[in-house]
């Protein structure tokens, strides 16, 4: 069945069109087939657009979705204290079912807040892939690889990564994509990084990795290798595949931006997580001005503490204005780009999602503008969208032409049953299973 969005405000993110315009959008099967005015209503479900706004679904280019189970666990700590003393010990206790449940909880949160695509790094990624397949969201997935023994290569994890790529890459009508996921240079030996690169080349997939998240990471790399994390990864050839998504990049040094631009590496900005863990504030405006692509991520819910990308883009814009004392830094439309088309570019899917454009897949969200915080409606709706919108304003989430949430009701997830499963999993984790 097709859907016709009728007489609706449209923010297409297509630079060949105005930033916002009024019209109709026709979706047939999973494709946007027409964008125009006065399209006929024949044989389609009509979604009336009075006081509503249609835009591309949001794209979260760095998260650890199953960490919803650790939300509010171990707060108010530095990154390394949080990881080593709280997160990693608890993650060792997680079962496959825990990770499936935590992922479903995160997907529910994302669909309700307008995210249609996410890039994930975690363990038991077969369970994450199954959750993506069952719920209808779009997931780009990477098994997080941690191995600090310089003398050995973790062959078991390498074999598991290959098996995951073979089983799930391009499955679920292309909604599932796999990447290689070395956690960071401080949790991977040189040999292990090179072995993962070989897998990426073998299967023609990308790399998802944490880079230069803290000053300590950068200082340690300079001490151990005489190179920044970015330069070290370049020396190993990690940036020779595509796409490469470098999460965080808070503390880049001279020469790093040139390397990232040369290899078309995309950065994921995670402002709330970086603030909460006191890691710093990335100089995003500088990165964009240099010509480096920047997407937007939430990181995990345990360091944020939510997966709300609308909230994230507001933080991103306001932080750049504040640290630079420049009100025009990272304008509203630029922040929206980071959460949509630039996120799609980071993942290598900007040819099919991230814009409302004929021929693109219908990953779309609808916001209800009939809310006090949107009024008056006569002024700048782009600013309202970037600076005033709340996740509760989203009344429809669609992926590949399928409605996954409508009128705040999820179509593929039973929340009450899920809440019971979440409570059961967390009780088991606290008892050590």
DOMAR-453033 format. One record per residue (C-alpha): x, y, z. Coordinates in steps of 0.05 Angstrom, whole numbers, padded with zeros to 5 digits, always signed. Last residue first. Layout:
BEGIN
XYZ ...
***
This chain:
BEGIN
+00461-00286+00738 +00507-00237+00773 +00452-00216+00821 +00452-00146+00792 +00453-00175+00722 +00394-00221+00737 +00353-00163+00764 +00371-00124+00702 +00348-00179+00656 +00281-00190+00692 +00267-00115+00693 +00281-00111+00618 +00236-00171+00604 +00179-00139+00642 +00189-00073+00605 +00188-00110+00539 +00121-00142+00553 +00092-00074+00569 +00126-00042+00508 +00100-00091+00455 +00146-00074+00397 +00130-00076+00322 +00075-00023+00315 +00098+00027+00367 +00044+00076+00389 +00062+00150+00395 +00008+00169+00344 +00042+00123+00294 +00106+00083+00302 +00137+00031+00255 +00102+00054+00191 +00132+00017+00133 +00157+00056+00072 +00229+00034+00080 +00228+00060+00152 +00171+00104+00178 +00164+00141+00244 +00100+00179+00259 +00077+00224+00315 +00142+00259+00333 +00127+00317+00380 +00145+00274+00441 +00217+00276+00416 +00219+00351+00429 +00226+00407+00379 +00248+00477+00402 +00318+00489+00376 +00327+00450+00311 +00254+00446+00290 +00236+00515+00314 +00297+00543+00278 +00275+00509+00214 +00204+00534+00226 +00227+00606+00225 +00168+00652+00242 +00094+00647+00226 +00082+00585+00269 +00078+00624+00334 +00079+00574+00367 +00124+00513+00366 +00132+00508+00442 +00056+00511+00452 +00045+00449+00408 +00007+00442+00343 +00071+00428+00304 +00061+00353+00305 +00124+00321+00276 +00126+00269+00221 +00185+00223+00208 +00212+00191+00145 +00255+00134+00119 +00221+00126+00051 +00277+00100+00006 +00302+00151-00044 +00277+00151-00117 +00245+00220-00111 +00277+00260-00055 +00263+00269+00018 +00335+00265+00042 +00377+00223+00090 +00367+00157+00052 +00385+00125-00014 +00449+00155-00044 +00470+00181+00024 +00481+00108+00045 +00557+00109+00057 +00550+00109+00133 +00581+00178+00141 +00540+00204+00082 +00476+00181+00116 +00497+00219+00178 +00511+00280+00135 +00441+00274+00105 +00404+00269+00171 +00429+00288+00241 +00488+00328+00216 +00443+00363+00165 +00396+00384+00222 +00454+00418+00257 +00472+00455+00193 +00400+00478+00185 +00399+00507+00256 +00465+00543+00250 +00530+00513+00272 +00565+00578+00292 +00524+00640+00277 +00519+00661+00350 +00595+00663+00358 +00623+00661+00428 +00666+00603+00402 +00652+00558+00462 +00580+00581+00467 +00559+00579+00394 +00591+00511+00386 +00557+00485+00448 +00488+00511+00426 +00490+00474+00360 +00513+00407+00386 +00466+00410+00446 +00407+00422+00401 +00429+00365+00355 +00432+00318+00414 +00362+00334+00438 +00335+00316+00370 +00379+00253+00373 +00344+00226+00435 +00380+00162+00456 +00382+00176+00530 +00430+00182+00588 +00481+00205+00559 +00535+00158+00585 +00493+00097+00601 +00447+00110+00542 +00505+00093+00496 +00535+00144+00448 +00483+00195+00425 +00511+00206+00355 +00514+00260+00303 +00550+00260+00236 +00609+00302+00214 +00640+00305+00145 +00708+00338+00142 +00712+00400+00097 +00757+00444+00140 +00698+00488+00158 +00662+00426+00182 +00719+00406+00228 +00728+00477+00254 +00653+00481+00269 +00657+00415+00305 +00711+00435+00354 +00697+00375+00400 +00679+00391+00472 +00714+00356+00529 +00718+00287+00560 +00679+00307+00622 +00641+00241+00620 +00575+00278+00619 +00600+00330+00569 +00629+00279+00520 +00565+00238+00526 +00522+00299+00512 +00563+00323+00452 +00571+00258+00413 +00600+00282+00347 +00613+00226+00297 +00671+00240+00250 +00673+00217+00178 +00736+00192+00143 +00742+00214+00071 +00815+00192+00068 +00845+00260+00053 +00795+00295+00099 +00814+00252+00159 +00889+00261+00146 +00882+00336+00138 +00840+00340+00201 +00893+00303+00241 +00951+00348+00219 +00953+00389+00283 +00920+00353+00340 +00849+00327+00349 +00821+00322+00419 +00745+00310+00414 +00749+00261+00357 +00685+00228+00383 +00671+00167+00339 +00713+00157+00277 +00668+00127+00223 +00706+00095+00165 +00665+00080+00103 +00703+00058+00065 +00771+00023+00069 +00841+00054+00066 +00831+00090+00132 +00856+00031+00173 +00922+00030+00134 +00965+00020+00196 +00999+00088+00188 +00930+00120+00182 +00910+00091+00248 +00973+00120+00280 +00960+00188+00249 +00890+00191+00278 +00912+00165+00346 +00966+00218+00347 +01036+00194+00331 +01102+00186+00369 +01079+00114+00379 +01078+00104+00455 +01083+00175+00481 +01040+00207+00426 +00989+00151+00435 +00988+00160+00510 +00977+00235+00503 +00920+00224+00454 +00884+00174+00498 +00895+00217+00560 +00866+00278+00525 +00801+00239+00515 +00759+00214+00456 +00816+00214+00406 +00784+00159+00363 +00730+00107+00378 +00723+00059+00318 +00674+00038+00264 +00706+00008+00201 +00675-00006+00133 +00658-00067+00092 +00688-00095+00028 +00686-00167+00053 +00761-00182+00047 +00781-00110+00058 +00743-00105+00124 +00771-00173+00144 +00842-00150+00130 +00830-00087+00171 +00810-00132+00229 +00877-00168+00225 +00914-00102+00222 +00879-00078+00285 +00896-00143+00320 +00969-00139+00301 +00974-00067+00326 +00943-00087+00392 +00872-00064+00408 +00842-00033+00471 +00882+00032+00470 +00875+00038+00394 +00799+00038+00401 +00739-00010+00399 +00757-00045+00334 +00690-00053+00300 +00687-00083+00230 +00624-00063+00194 +00558-00098+00181 +00496-00073+00146 +00425-00092+00164 +00369-00054+00129 +00387-00084+00061 +00321-00120+00052 +00330-00153+00120 +00401-00177+00102 +00457-00136+00071 +00508-00164+00120 +00475-00215+00166 +00504-00285+00159 +00570-00273+00123 +00585-00210+00163 +00569-00244+00229 +00613-00304+00211 +00671-00259+00194 +00663-00223+00261 +00660-00289+00298 +00724-00313+00265 +00760-00249+00285 +00733-00257+00356 +00760-00328+00361 +00827-00309+00330 +00843-00258+00384 +00912-00240+00359 +00972-00249+00403 +01036-00217+00428 +01010-00146+00440 +00955-00171+00486 +00904-00115+00492 +00843-00145+00458 +00776-00109+00452 +00734-00116+00389 +00664-00086+00389 +00622-00125+00338 +00596-00075+00288 +00526-00060+00264 +00492-00013+00216 +00418-00018+00235 +00355+00005+00198 +00292-00003+00240 +00239-00056+00224 +00230-00086+00294 +00244-00159+00278 +00305-00150+00233 +00337-00099+00279 +00326-00144+00339 +00355-00203+00301 +00416-00161+00283 +00426-00141+00356 +00422-00214+00377 +00474-00233+00324 +00515-00175+00351 +00531-00212+00415 +00576-00155+00436 +00572-00080+00421 +00581-00026+00369 +00520+00005+00336 +00507+00053+00279 +00434+00074+00279 +00380+00088+00227 +00307+00110+00234 +00314+00155+00294 +00251+00196+00307 +00245+00198+00383 +00194+00141+00390 +00234+00099+00341 +00297+00111+00381 +00267+00093+00449 +00237+00029+00421 +00304+00012+00389 +00339+00023+00455 +00291-00024+00491 +00298-00076+00436 +00374-00071+00443 +00371-00081+00518 +00327-00142+00509 +00372-00173+00457 +00433-00158+00499 +00404-00189+00561 +00381-00249+00521 +00452-00261+00496 +00476-00260+00568 +00509-00202+00603 +00556-00217+00661 +00619-00191+00627 +00581-00127+00612 +00577-00112+00686 +00652-00116+00696 +00664-00074+00633 +00615-00019+00653 +00631-00003+00726 +00704-00003+00747 +00741-00004+00680 +00692+00035+00637 +00670+00087+00687 +00740+00099+00714 +00765+00105+00642 +00712+00153+00620 +00710+00196+00683 +00655+00183+00734 +00589+00217+00751 +00543+00158+00734 +00558+00085+00747 +00489+00056+00729 +00440+00111+00708 +00426+00073+00643 +00462+00006+00645 +00407-00035+00611 +00403+00020+00558 +00474-00005+00543 +00441-00050+00491 +00444+00008+00441 +00518+00023+00440 +00516+00086+00398 +00549+00124+00342 +00521+00149+00276 +00449+00162+00298 +00410+00179+00235 +00344+00217+00241 +00287+00202+00193 +00278+00251+00136 +00227+00307+00146 +00152+00318+00147 +00120+00373+00187 +00049+00377+00214 +00001+00434+00227 -00047+00405+00175 -00011+00348+00139 -00064+00297+00124 -00039+00226+00117 -00074+00195+00057 -00074+00120+00048 -00066+00110-00026 -00109+00084-00083 -00124+00153-00114 -00106+00215-00073 -00080+00255-00132 -00017+00299-00121 -00035+00372-00111 +00037+00396-00103 +00102+00357-00110 +00148+00302-00087 +00135+00236-00122 +00161+00165-00118 +00190+00161-00048 +00206+00087-00046 +00190+00030+00003 +00126+00005-00031 +00099+00070-00059 +00109+00135-00020 +00079+00200-00046 +00099+00267-00017 +00055+00329-00019 +00067+00404-00012 +00092+00462+00030 +00165+00482+00030 +00225+00484+00077 +00299+00491+00063 +00282+00507-00010 +00300+00453-00060 +00364+00433-00096 +00397+00425-00027 +00353+00365-00011 +00347+00365+00065 +00272+00353+00051 +00240+00396+00105 +00168+00390+00083 +00107+00425+00113 +00046+00383+00095 -00011+00388+00046 -00018+00313+00037 +00029+00257+00057 +00007+00202+00009 +00021+00131+00030 +00023+00070-00015 +00000+00000+00000 
***
